[in-house]
């Protein structure tokens, strides 16, 4: 929606709402005032009715008093001359225009009446009681279901000899007189005990009067109109009621009403006049709002278009103000100032997005962009990716702040390197890269660059000579895209760092090996869930008995696409990627379950499993193994543990604590690949070790290499002197087996005995196995 349209709608909405609110409030106040005045008229009408009844009652009292003083009437009453009484009552009633006359004795028994039977009881006991108390009585009574204004007075001669009364019917004459006096519609209505209308006299038309009384009967009898005036149920009349009589048999009311049309006629005319005024005001306001919206929005629209052009990157030198309003000029100048601020901020953000915050070197994004640009120019170049060896140890020793200082110093040196270095970048962490304008980085050039970067740096007043490793790739020899070149430089650098080399140039094929390693690391996490891992078991033989004494559990991986993956490959990747704990947990559970199955088949077998460096230092391992023993009902002699000396020496204290706890569970512990690490028998003596496994590299050519025989002989002798059992792995011929037996090696393991086999083949192999006949063995030919 356009701003001008929106502004116009806002202005019109404000005016319409305010006009409507004012009009509604005014009309409501006018209506309330009309209703209040109508209520006043009804109350005045009720007082006029009461005054009329009082006047007519006074006239009746005078007429009845004349009759009661008449000597002839008193004589007829005294003699109870019925004929005379009826005649006198009739004559006086006619002269007084009375509709009902009555004479009773002292007890209220009717002597003569125009409406009641002779000798009947007093029909108006309430009025009779009031007359006895007050000397006379005036009020509304009901006779034959009709209301009468009735006067009852005593007859004395001179003592009280009876009661005489006259009354007039409250009929249409009364209602018409009230209507004439007040202009109000009045209805006199009487309801019997069942709630039915027994009499109606009204200034309304007869049928309308009956309908009104029937429809409003419940509300009238419940006192709905007697306390205050209210609109009728059909909302056509403002009504007010006066109670004429209310006893157990009848309820009689005078209902005064004012027509809604008459009451609100002036209000309706006023309402239409007000609507006309509001419509006129709206038309005038619409015209004014359209003019105001146009004058206000025109310069703002111009400014909005200018801001849009600025947002699209267009440079604006001058903004047309479009009006001489001070606020508009201020907004225009502010927009120009904002444009300058945006330019500065974008320049800062662009620099920050392409530069490292610590060293201010261009970052990886800049490196990718610059390499892509050089490739498009088809200019040969070299990338030299550099890392600081043992950078983590430097930070742990000197602190992170001084570690950052080391990187900042190296970055400053890189920025000052002479040609052919074109530019330096920081990729991540301690990895830096140089873009060199040479197809190959000549050894002399590389040595010069590395020497300049490796100059001592003072950290905490201590000179540190950074040890640097570099990985090199060349364009176009090693790739034609920035991503490929950076990945291959990372591969070359990784090899240089792991082999502690100063420099390594990428060699074709390393990328494929790297991608294979990434795929194996990725797929290793799903290998357990997909049942791709399985355990192979290789037997060990006791040289004294020739019998199988134990099996070694060896993990195998059958990759769905790569096929068989050597354990040396994927176990090393698992240790580097942090997945070794997952493999160890699976292996422990799987092997314990298999031992339990063999035990159920009648085979009480012992199995040795290999622990990784993280397992050796895991303080929770003993508790986990104890739970597995309980779950599978195993004994400690059914499981043995093998650890490499390099894993133990990685953290001797932590390894010693874990191995002691495992040894206390009754588990046998063996040092695997002995002779290839950095340990000595003196160091191993400190550990709870039961066996030494001579590495197969010393056993494979034992029968032909005198040096290997010497090493093996000395190892066996020293191990026995320390009360350790000796296991030789890699036994692949009978000659080596005989030599080891003569040297009193305790156990043999190798392909000459059996290759590693699946778990379901172990039982069948054991059934067909025959004990080995070895020199100096306890087995003899039979």
N, C-alpha and C positions, 0 to 999 in steps of 0.2 A: 504494500500500500504506500502511495506517495506521501511524502511529509506534508505537502499542502493539504491533501485530502484528510490525512489524520488530524492535522491541526484544526481544519474546519469542523470535523466531526466532534473533536473535543470541545470546541467553543459552543457548537450547537447543543451538545449533550449537557453542558453546564447550564446553558440558558433554559433548555427544555425542563431539566430537572428542577431548577430554581422556580420557574414559572408554575410548573405543575404542583410543586410543594406549596407555593404561596396560594395558588388557586384552591387546592384541596383544603388547606388550613382555613382559608376565608369561607369557603362553602360550608365546611364542617361547623365553623363558629356561627354562621348564619342559620344553619339548620338547628343547631342547639338552641339558639336564641328563639327561633320560631317555636320549637317544642316547649321551651320554658314559658313563653307567652301563652301558648295553648293550654298548658297546665294551669296557669293562673286563671284563664277564662273558665276552665272546668270547675275550679275551686269556687270561683265567684258564682257560677251557675248552681253549684250545690248549696251555697248559702242562700241564693234567691229562692230555691225550692223549699228550703227549710223555713224561710220567712213567709212564703206563701202558705205552707201548711200551718204555720203558727197563726197567721191571720184568719184562715178559715176555721181553725180550731177555736179561736176566740169568738168568732161569730156563732158557732155552734153552741159554745158554752152559754152565751147570752140567751140564745133561743131556748136551750134546755132549762136555764134558770127561770125564764118566764113561765115555761110549762110547769115546772116544779112548784111555783108559787100560786098557780091557778087554783082557786077554791074548789071549783067543780071537779077538777082533776084529782085534788087531794081527797074529796069526798068519795069519788069513784074508786080510788085506790083503797081507801079505808073500808069501803063496803065490798070491795073486790067485784064491782060490777063490770064484768068482762066486756059486755057489748059496748058500754060507755067508754071503757078504756081503749078499746080498739079504735073507736070513732075519734076520740080525742087525740090519740097518738097519730092517727092518719092525717087529721086536719093540721095539727101543728107541724108534722113532718113535711106536708106539702107547702105550708107557708114558709118553712125554713129551707126548702129545697133539699131536704135530707133524703138520702137513698136508703137508709135503714134506721128504724126506731125500735126501742125495746124497753119494757118495764119488768122489774124483778122484785121479789120480796126481800126481806132483810137478809135471808140466807142465800140469795142469789138465784132462786128458782124463778123461771120465766113465768110472768103473769100474762104478758101480751107482747108480741113481737111481729115485725113484718117479715122476718126471715127464720124464726125459730119456733119450734113447737111449744105450746103451752105446757107448763109444769116441768119443762126440761131444765137441766142444770145450767148454771151460768156458762155461756160459751167462751167468755173471755176471762178466765180466772186470774191472769196476771194483771190485767187492767182493773178488775174488780178488787183485787187485793190492794193495789196501789190507791184506788179510790177510797177504800175503807181507812187506809192509813193517812191519806192527805185530805180527805173530805170531798174530793172529786178526782177524776182521772181523765187524761187526754192522751191519746196515742193511736198507733196504727194497729188494727186487728184484722184477722182473716176470717171471713165468713164465706162458706161455700167456695173456698179456694181463692177468693178475691180480697184485695186489700182495701180497708176503709180507714179514713180518719174519723175516730169515734170519741164522743165525749160522754162520760158517765157521772151523774150528779145525784145527791140524795133528795128524797121527798120527805118533808117534815110537816107534822100536823098536831101539835108542834114537835112532837117526838118523831124520830126516824121511823117511817112506815114503809119505805121501799127505795128502789134505785131506778132512775129513768135515764135513758141514753139515746143519742142520735149520732148518725155518722154519714159521711158522704164517700162515695166510691172514688178511688184514685184512678180515673179513667183518662180517655183521650183528651177530655177538656182540660185536665190538669197539665198533661204533657204539651198540648198545643199552647197553653198559656205560658209555660216556661220557655217553650221554643220561641214564642213571640217576644218575650221579655229579654232573652239572652242570645238568641240566634243559635242555640245549641240543640242538637238532637237529644231527646231524653226518652228513656224507656223505663216503665215500671213493670217489673217482672217478679213473679212469685213461683217458687219451686216447692214441691211437696217433699215429704221425707224420703221418697225414692229418687229424688233428683229430677223428676219430670216437671215440665213447665205447666203450671196450673192456671196462670193468668198473665196476659201481656197487654199493656197499654203503651203505645209508642207514637212518637212523632214521625217515625219511619213508616214506609208502606208496610201493610200487614204481613205479607210474605217475607219481606226483607227482615222485619222485626223478629219473626219466628225463627228464621235461619240464624240470625245473630245470637238470639238467646239460647238456642240449642247448641250452637258451636262454642259459645263462651260460658256455658253453664258451669262446667267444672271449675274453670278459673275464677268465676264470680263467687261460687260457694266456698272456694278455698281462700277467699279474701285477696284475690290477685289485683283488684283495682281499688281496694278500699283504703290502702295506705298511701298510695301515690298514683298519679296518672301514668298510664303505660299504653304502648301501641297494642292493638288487638292482634289476635293470632293471624288474621288474614292481612295485617299490616295496612288496613284501610282506614282505621279510626284510632284517634287518641282518646282513651276512655278513662272515666273516673266514676266510682260507684259510692253511693251512700246507702247504709243499711237502714231499712225501714222497720224490719222485724226479723228476729232470729230466735226461734224456739225449737222444741223437739219435733214439731209437726210441719213447720213452714219456715222458709227463708224468703224475705222480700227485699228487693233492692230497687233503688232509683239509679239507673246507669246513664250518665251524661257522656255524650260523645261529640267529637269534633272531626269532621272529615279531613283525611290527609290531603286531599286535593285543595280544600279550602285553606288548610293550615300552611301548606308549602307552596301554594300557588305563586306567591310573590318570590319565594325562594327559587322556583323553577325559572321564572323570567330572569332573575338575577344570574342564575347559572348560565343561561344561554348568552346573556350579555358578557359575562366573564369569559366564556369560551371564545366569543368573537374578539375580545380584547387580547386574549392569549395568542390566538392565531395571527392577529395583526402584529403583535410583538415578535412572534416567531419569524414572520416574513421580514420585518425590519432587521431583526437580529441576524437572520441568514445572510442578508445582503451585507450587513456590516462585518459579519464573520468572514465571508468570502473575500471582502476587500482586505481585512486584517491578515488573513491567512496568506494571501498573495504577497502583500507587502513584507510580511515577516519571513515567508519561506523563500522568496526569490534569492536574497543574498545567501541564505543558508544552503540552498540547493547548489549555488555556485561554489560555495566552500566545500560542500560534500563531494562534488565532482573533482575539485582540486585535490582533496584528500585521497580520493580513489586513484587519481593519477600518481600521487606520491606513493601510495601503497603498491602500485604496479611498477615502481622503480623509476618513474620519470622525474627528472630534475625540474623543479618549478622555481623560477626566479622572482616572479611577481604574481600576486593574487588579486584579480579584480574584486574590489570591495562590494560593488553593486548597491551600496547605500551609504549614507553619511552617518549612520548610527555608530556611536562610540564603541558599543559592545561588539559590533560586527568588525570594526577595524582592529580591535584588540584580538578577536578570534583569528583574523587573517594573519596578524603578526605572530600570534602563538603557533599557528600552523606552520609558518616558515621556520620558526625556532625549533619546533618539533621535528621538522625535516632534517635539520642539522644534527639534532640529538640522535635521531634514528641512524643517520649515516655513521656517526661516531660509534654508536653502540653496535651496529652491524659489523663495522670494521673490527671492533674489539672481539665480538663473538666469533667472527670469521677467523681471527687470529687464534683465539682460544680453542676453537674446534679443530684446528690443524696444527696445534703446537702442544707440546707437553708442558703441564703446569709447573713441574719441578725444574726441569733443565732448560725450558724454552726452546728445545729442539723441535723441529717438525715431527709430527707423530705418524702413526701408521697410515692415516687417511692421506696425509701429504705425500708419504712415501709411495703409496699406490698411484696417486695422481701423477707424480713426477716420473715414476717408472713407466707408466702408460704413455706419457708424453714423449719420453725418449724412445720408447719402442716404436711409436708412430713415425718418428723421424728416422727410424732404422739405423740408429747409431749404436755400434757395439759398446757394451759397458760391462762392468763387474760390480757385483754386490758382495761386500765383505761384512758378514754378520758376526758381531763380537759380543761376548759375555764375560762377566767377571767370575772367575772360578772361586768357589767357597764364599760367595757373596753373603749367604745366610750366616755363615760362621762369623764373618766380619761384622754384620749387624748385631749378632748376639754378643759379640765381644765388646764392640765400641758403642753400640746403641743405634737406633734407627736414624737419629738426626745426623750422626757422623757417617752412616751408610749413605744417606741422601747427599751429604757433602761430597763423598767419593764420586757419586754419579754426576753431580754438578761439575766437578773438576774435570772428569773425563769428557763431559759434553763440551766444556769450554775448550779443551785441547782439540777435540774433533773439529770444532768450528774454525780453528786456527791452522788446520792441516793444509799444506800446500798442494798444488796440482801434482798429480792428476785427480786428486779428490775433489769432487764437485759439490757434494752436500752430505751432511750427517743427519741421522734420524734416531729417535728413541721409539722402539716398537712397544716394549712392555717390560716392566720389572727392571732387570739389569741387562736387558738385551738392546744393543745399539747396532746401527747398520750404516755403512759408508757406501755412497754411490761414487764409483771410480770410473773415469772416462778412459778405460783401457779394455781391450778385448780379453786380456788376461792380466791378473795382478802378478807382475814379475816378482820372483823371490826377493830381489834386492829392494824393490819398492815396498813390498809387504814387510820385510824386516825393519826397514826404516820407519814405516808408519807405526808398527807395533812397539818399536823402541821408544818413539816419542810419546805414545800413550801410556807406556809402562813405567814412566819415570816415577820415583817415589812421591808419595802424597802424605802430608802431615795430617794425621788424625789424632786428636787429643795429645798433641805435642809428640806423637810417636810416628816416625816415618814408616809408611806402608807402601810396599811395592806391589801393585795389583798384578795378579796373574791372569792373563787374558787368553781366551781361546777364540778362534775365528773359523767360521764356515764360509766357503766361497762358492758362488755360482756365477756363470758368465752368460751374457746374451750375445748371440742367439743360440749358443751351443747347448744350453741347459733349459731352454723354455722360451716361449714367445708371449707370455702373459704375466702381469705383475703377481697375481696370486700364485701361479705355478713357481715362479722364481723365488718368492718369499718362502713357500713351503719347502722347496728343495734346499734353500739356504739354511732353514731350520733343521733339516735332516743332517746336513753336513756339520752344522754346529753341534748338534746332539751327539754325533759320533765323536767329534773332537773333544767334547767335554767329558764323555764317559771314558774315553781312552786317555784322558789327561794329555792331549796333544795341543800344540800351539796353533795348528792350522790343519784344516781338512777341506779338500776340494770335492765337490759333489761328483759322484761316479754314477754312470748310468746303471739303473737297476735298484739303486737305493730307495728310490721313490716307491717302487712297487713293493719292496720289503716293508717300507714304512706304512703304506696303505694296508698291507696285509696285517701288520701289527695292530693298526687302528681297528680293522674289522674284527680281529680276534678279541681285542679288549671289549669292543661293543657287544659281540655275540656271546662272550663269556658269561655275561650277566643272565642270559636266557638259557644257557646250556643246562643248568640244573633243572629248571622247570620243564625243558623239552626232552629230558632223559637222554641227553647226548653224552653225558659222562658215565663211565663205568670203571670198575676196579678189576685189575688183573693181579694174580697172586703167584709169586715165584717162591719155590721151596728152598729152605736151608737144611743142610745135612750135617749131623753130628759126626765128626771124623772118628770118634771112638766106637760108635755103634753102627755107623752107616745108615742110620734111620733118619727120617725127616723129623726135625725138632720144631720147626716153625715155618711160617710163610711171611713174605714181605708183601704188603699191599701197595700196589703201584697204580696211580690214577691215569686213566686214558680218556681221550676226547676224540669222538668221531663227529667231525663237523659236517653239517648237511651238504655243504657245497665244496669245502676245501678238503674233505676227507679226513684221514688220520692226521692229527696235529701232534708233533712230538711233545712229551711232557716237559722237556727242558725249555721249550719255546713258550708254551702257554703258562707254565707255572711262574717263570720269570716275569712275564707280562702281568700276571695276576698280582705279584708282589709289587711291581712298579705302579699299578693302577689302583691298588687298595682293595682288590677283590679276593685276596688270598684268604681272608678270614671267612668269607662265604664258602670257599672251596673246602677249607679245613672243617668247618661245621658240617657240611654235607658228607665229607669223607668219614668223620668220626661216627656219625649216625648210621651211615651205610655199612661200614665195616662191622660195627657192633651188632647190627641186625643180622648180617651174614654169619657171624660167629654163632649167634643164637640159633639160626636155622641149621647150621652144621651140628650144633649140640643136640638139637631135636632129632637129627638123623643118626645120632650115635657117634659123631666125630667130635672129640674134645680137642680142638685145634687152637694153637697160639698164632697170633698175627701181629707183625710189627708194622707200624705206620710211621710216616715221615712228618715231622713238625716243621713249620716255617719259622722264620725269625720272629714274626708277630705272635705266633703261638707260644714260643718259648718265653716271651715276656708278658704273656697274658695271665694275670693273677686269677682270673675266673675259670681257667682251664681245668684245674683239679676238681672244682665243684661240678662243672659240666660233665666230666668223665664219671664222677661218682654217681650222678643221676642216671647216666646211660647204663652203668653197671647194674643199678637197681632196677631199671626199666626192663633190661634184657636178661636179668638174672645171670650175670657173668662174674667170673672170679678174676682177680688181678693177674694171674698167671696166663690168662688167655689173650692179653694185650701187652705189647711192648712198644716203646717209643724210640724213634731214631731222630737225632738232631745233628745238623752239620756243625763242625767246629767253628766255621765262620759266623754262623747265626748265633752261637753261644758267645763268641768273643765280641759280637757287636755291642752287647750290654751285659757284661759278666755278672754284675750284681743282681739285676732283675732276673736273668736266666737262672742264676743259682737259687733264688727264692722260689721260682716256679718249679724247677726240677726237684728241689728238696720236698716240696709239697706233693709232687707226683710220686716221688720215691716212697714217701710215707704211706701212700695208698697201696704200696706193694708192687708197683709197676717197675719193670726192668727198663733201663735207659741205655741206649747205645749211641756212640759218637760216629756218625756216618762220614764217608769221604775223608777219613783221617789221612793226613799227610799232605793235603792240598791247601790247607789254610795257614794261619799264623800262630797256631797254638803249640804248646809243648806238653809233654807228659806231666810236667810239674804243675802247669795250669789246670790240666784236666783232672789231676788228683784232687783238686779242691772241690770238684763237682761230684754229685752222687751218681757216678757213671758205673755201669756194670760191664759194658762191652766196648770194643773198638772195632770199627769196620775199616779194613785197609782198602783204600781206593783202588778201583779196578785198573787204573793206569799203571799201578805197580805189579798187577797180577797177570795181565794179558800176555806179557812176554816173559813171564817168570822163568820158563824153561830155557830161554835163549839169552836173556840179558843178565849178566852177572851182577850189575849194579842194582837191578831191581831185586835180585835174590838177597843181596846183602841188606838192603833196606827192609825187606819183609822179615828176614831172620831177626834183625835187631829190634824191630817193632814188636814181634811176637815175644821175644825174650823180655823186653822192658815191660810190656803189658802184663805178662804173667807175674813179673816181680811186683807189680802193683795190684795183683789179685784181680786182673781184668780178663774176661774172655775175649778171644780174638776171632773175628769173622773176616773171611777173604771173599770179596765179591769179584765177579768177572772171570770165574773159573770156566774156561772154554775147552780144555782138553785134559786127558787123563794124566799127562806128564806133570802139568801144573798141580793137579789134585794130589798126585803121589808126593811131590815135593812138599806141598803144604802139610800133608799128613805127617811126613817125617819131621817137619819143623814143629810139630805139635800144635798146629793151628786148630782151634776148637771147632769151627763151623765153616762150611763151604757153601757158596752160592754162585750160580752162573748157568750159562746155556748148556754146559756139559751135563749138568744135572737135569734141568728143565727150563724152558722158556716161560715167561709170565703167561698165565692162562686165565680164562674167565672163571668166575666162581662156580658155575654149573659143571665145569670140567674137573674140578679139584677132587671130588669124591671118586670118580672113575679113575683118575690118574693114581691116586693113593692105593686103590685096589690092585692096580697092575704094577705098582712100584716094588722093586726088589732091593733090599739093603745093599749098599755099595761095599765092595771089598777093597779096603785101602791098607797100605803098609802100616804096621804098628797098630792096626785096628783090632778090636776085640772080636770082630766077625771072622770066623774060620770056615773053610770049605767043608761041606758035609757030603 
